[in-house]
Amino acid sequence: MFKKLLPKEEKYFDDFKEMIALIQEMAFHTQKIFQFDDMQCHMLKMKPLELRCDEINDKIIKRLNKSFITPFDREDIFALVKRLDDISDMLLGAAARVDTFKLTERDPAAEKLALIISEQVKELGAAIQDLKVKRLNEVRTVKALEVEADKVYAQALKELFENEKDAIELIKRKEIFDILERTSDRCQSTANVIKSIFIKNS
């Protein structure tokens, strides 16, 4: 009877796996949106994915409150799912702003940032796969990509303030650059959590 009350570790790992797969889909659609490639079609697919991430987040938190034993520290589980949920929220926010701001022209810097984020999310997916087998895989690639994103962001802001004369347009584009850069940062902080889990449980 007592064994039935104990959580199966696979449930957490399966939830993390599903969540990062959803985020990978969102990152793909975000790329397409910033490429203005059938933008409305990709926009429609974003919200259901983000809602599913919210559902998984809630499910994990509820399970944590009932579980006697967890595969690793509760604080780490909470930190990981919280950061993953943040990434999904930020991706939706970035994509939604393209529609809200009625943008009509592609921006190379925004495209590049969206591509970098997509690559970071793929690396996070590989690292999360390795959590279950407790095999420490380097997540340095996520950091290298975050450094690249910072450079793209800094150059984009420089060019924006040098060349954009329309104040409203400047505000719109800066806000998009800001949220994309923060999303890249959140990918890096997620990688830090995963690395910490590996180290604690190695």
C-alpha positions in Angstrom: 0.0 0.0 0.0 2.8 2.4 1.0 4.5 1.8 -2.4 1.5 3.1 -4.2 2.0 6.5 -2.4 5.5 6.8 -3.7 5.9 8.7 -6.9 7.4 7.1 -10.0 10.5 9.0 -11.0 9.5 8.5 -14.6 6.5 10.9 -14.2 8.8 13.9 -13.6 11.2 13.0 -16.3 8.3 12.4 -18.8 6.8 15.7 -17.9 10.1 17.6 -18.4 10.5 15.7 -21.7 7.0 16.7 -22.9 7.5 20.3 -21.7 10.7 20.8 -23.6 9.3 19.2 -26.7 6.4 21.7 -26.6 8.9 24.6 -26.1 10.9 23.3 -29.1 7.7 23.6 -31.2 7.1 27.1 -29.9 10.7 28.1 -30.7 10.2 26.8 -34.3 7.0 28.7 -34.7 8.6 31.8 -33.3 11.4 31.6 -35.9 8.8 31.3 -38.7 6.8 34.3 -37.3 9.9 36.5 -37.3 10.6 35.3 -40.9 7.0 36.4 -41.8 6.5 32.9 -43.1 2.8 32.2 -43.0 2.8 34.2 -39.8 -0.9 33.9 -38.8 -0.8 30.1 -39.2 2.2 29.9 -36.8 0.6 32.4 -34.4 -2.5 30.2 -34.0 -0.3 27.2 -33.0 1.5 29.1 -30.3 -1.2 29.6 -27.6 -2.3 25.9 -27.3 1.4 24.9 -26.8 1.9 27.5 -24.1 -1.3 26.4 -22.4 -0.2 22.8 -22.4 3.1 24.0 -20.7 1.1 25.7 -18.1 -0.9 22.5 -17.5 2.3 20.5 -17.1 3.7 23.1 -14.7 0.6 22.9 -12.5 0.6 19.1 -12.6 4.3 19.0 -11.4 3.7 21.5 -8.6 0.6 19.5 -7.4 2.6 16.2 -7.5 5.5 17.8 -5.5 3.0 18.7 -2.8 1.9 15.1 -2.5 5.2 13.2 -3.1 7.2 11.7 -0.3 10.1 11.0 -2.5 11.4 12.9 -5.6 14.1 11.9 -8.1 16.1 15.0 -7.0 15.6 18.0 -4.7 12.2 19.5 -4.7 13.7 23.0 -5.0 15.5 21.9 -8.1 12.4 20.4 -9.6 10.5 23.6 -8.9 13.3 25.8 -10.3 13.5 23.7 -13.5 9.8 23.6 -14.3 9.5 27.3 -13.4 12.2 28.3 -15.9 10.8 26.1 -18.6 7.4 27.7 -18.1 9.0 31.1 -18.3 10.6 30.3 -21.6 7.3 29.2 -23.0 5.6 32.4 -21.7 8.4 34.6 -23.2 8.2 32.9 -26.6 4.5 33.5 -26.7 5.0 37.1 -25.7 7.6 37.7 -28.4 5.5 36.2 -31.1 2.3 38.0 -29.9 4.1 41.4 -30.1 4.6 40.9 -33.8 0.9 40.8 -34.2 0.1 43.4 -31.6 2.5 45.9 -33.1 1.3 45.2 -36.6 4.8 44.7 -37.8 5.1 44.3 -41.6 8.9 44.1 -42.2 11.4 41.4 -41.3 14.1 42.4 -39.0 17.4 40.5 -39.4 18.4 40.9 -35.7 15.1 39.6 -34.4 15.3 36.7 -36.9 18.9 35.9 -35.6 17.8 36.1 -32.0 14.9 33.7 -32.6 17.2 31.3 -34.4 19.7 31.4 -31.4 16.9 30.7 -28.9 15.7 27.7 -31.0 19.2 26.3 -30.9 19.4 26.9 -27.2 16.1 25.1 -26.6 17.4 22.1 -28.6 20.4 21.9 -26.4 18.2 22.1 -23.3 16.2 19.2 -24.7 19.3 17.0 -25.0 20.4 17.9 -21.4 16.9 17.1 -20.0 17.0 13.7 -21.8 20.3 13.0 -20.0 18.8 13.8 -16.5 17.0 10.5 -16.3 20.2 8.4 -16.9 22.2 10.8 -14.7 24.8 11.3 -17.4 26.4 14.7 -17.2 26.5 16.3 -20.6 28.1 19.7 -21.1 25.6 22.5 -21.5 28.2 25.0 -22.4 26.7 25.4 -25.9 23.7 27.1 -24.3 26.0 29.7 -22.7 28.0 30.2 -25.9 24.7 30.8 -27.7 23.6 33.2 -25.0 26.8 35.2 -25.5 26.1 35.3 -29.2 22.6 36.5 -28.5 24.0 39.3 -26.3 26.2 40.5 -29.1 23.4 40.5 -31.6 21.2 42.3 -29.1 23.8 45.0 -28.4 24.4 45.6 -32.1 20.7 45.7 -32.9 20.1 48.3 -30.2 23.1 50.4 -31.5 21.8 50.4 -35.0 18.2 51.0 -33.9 19.1 54.1 -32.0 21.4 55.4 -34.7 18.9 54.9 -37.6 15.3 54.8 -36.4 13.8 58.3 -36.4 10.2 57.2 -35.6 9.9 57.1 -31.8 7.0 54.7 -31.8 8.7 52.3 -34.2 11.8 52.5 -32.1 9.8 51.5 -28.9 8.2 48.6 -30.7 11.4 47.1 -32.1 13.3 47.7 -28.8 10.6 45.8 -26.8 10.9 42.9 -29.2 14.7 42.8 -29.0 14.4 43.0 -25.2 12.0 40.1 -24.8 14.1 37.9 -27.2 17.3 38.7 -25.3 15.6 37.9 -22.0 14.4 34.6 -23.4 17.9 33.7 -24.3 19.0 34.6 -20.8 16.3 32.4 -19.4 17.5 29.5 -21.5 21.0 30.0 -20.0 19.6 30.1 -16.4 17.7 26.9 -17.2 20.9 25.3 -18.3 22.5 26.4 -15.0 19.7 24.6 -13.0 20.2 21.4 -15.1 24.0 21.5 -14.5 23.4 22.0 -10.7 21.1 19.0 -10.6 23.7 16.9 -12.4 26.4 18.0 -10.0 24.3 17.4 -6.9 23.3 13.9 -8.0 26.5 12.7 -9.6 
